[in-house]
């Protein structure tokens, strides 16, 4: 029989996602791939925050009136991280498009705009 899914499983998943995102952000040359890797790292943090929120303060009907303000802390924090990630993607893609129009490349190693 399978063991129940616990906090450790979510943290391993979060760590694996964060590691994949970190590898993509450091090793890839395409700016769009780097932005997607940063988004993957944000989502890994969201998984960890929501998992901690769920397993530290589990929601039961008996606890709901007393601890209602503590139950959704992780979820509210995750919504703020998603909002910041959406703003980061919009700004990042705007910068990538502007640099592509100027330099005709999206490779991070060739984006030395400070040099003339």
C-alpha positions in Angstrom: 0.0 0.0 0.0 1.2 3.5 -0.8 2.2 5.9 2.0 0.2 9.1 2.3 1.7 12.2 0.7 3.3 14.3 3.3 5.1 17.6 3.6 8.4 16.0 2.7 7.0 14.9 -0.7 6.0 18.5 -1.5 9.3 19.9 -0.4 11.2 17.4 -2.6 9.0 18.4 -5.5 9.6 22.1 -4.7 13.4 21.5 -4.5 13.5 19.7 -7.8 11.5 22.4 -9.6 13.7 25.1 -8.1 16.8 23.2 -9.1 15.6 22.8 -12.7 14.7 26.5 -12.8 18.0 27.5 -11.4 19.8 25.4 -14.0 17.8 26.9 -16.8 18.4 30.5 -15.5 22.2 30.0 -15.2 23.0 27.7 -18.2 20.7 28.8 -21.0 21.5 31.6 -23.4 18.0 32.4 -24.7 16.4 35.2 -22.7 12.9 33.8 -23.0 14.1 30.4 -21.6 15.8 32.3 -18.7 12.5 34.1 -18.0 10.6 30.8 -18.1 13.2 29.3 -15.7 12.7 32.2 -13.3 8.9 31.6 -13.5 9.6 27.9 -12.6 11.5 29.0 -9.5 8.6 31.2 -8.5 6.2 28.3 -8.8 8.5 26.1 -6.8 8.4 28.6 -4.0 4.7 28.7 -4.2 4.5 24.9 -3.8 6.6 25.1 -0.7 4.7 28.0 0.8 1.3 26.4 0.3 2.6 23.0 1.5 3.9 24.6 4.7 0.7 26.5 5.2 -1.3 23.3 4.8 0.8 21.0 7.0 1.6 23.5 9.8 -2.0 24.7 10.3 -4.3 22.1 8.8 -7.8 23.2 8.1 -10.5 21.4 10.0 -14.0 22.5 10.8 -13.3 22.5 14.5 -10.4 24.9 14.1 -12.0 27.2 11.6 -13.5 29.8 13.8 -10.4 30.3 16.0 -7.7 30.1 13.4 -9.4 31.3 10.2 -6.9 34.1 9.8 -3.9 31.7 10.0 -5.2 29.0 7.6 -5.0 30.9 4.4 -1.7 32.7 5.0 0.3 30.5 2.6 -2.3 30.8 -0.1 -2.5 34.6 0.2 1.3 34.8 0.0 1.2 32.5 -3.0 -1.3 34.8 -4.7 1.1 37.8 -4.1 4.0 35.7 -5.6 1.9 34.9 -8.6 1.1 38.6 -9.0 4.8 39.5 -8.9 5.6 36.7 -11.3 3.1 38.0 -13.8 4.5 41.5 -13.5 8.0 40.1 -14.0 7.0 38.2 -17.1 5.3 41.3 -18.6 8.3 43.5 -17.9 10.8 40.9 -19.0 9.1 40.2 -22.3 8.8 43.9 -23.0 12.6 44.2 -22.4 13.3 41.2 -24.5 11.3 42.6 -27.4 12.9 46.0 -27.1 16.4 44.5 -27.1 15.5 42.2 -30.0 14.4 45.2 -32.0 17.7 47.0 -31.2 20.2 44.1 -31.5 18.2 41.5 -33.5 19.1 38.8 -30.9 17.7 37.3 -27.8 20.9 35.6 -26.5 21.8 36.8 -23.1 25.5 36.7 -23.8 25.1 39.2 -26.7 23.0 41.7 -24.7 25.8 44.1 -23.7 23.8 47.3 -24.1 26.1 49.4 -21.9 29.0 48.9 -24.4 28.9 50.8 -27.7 
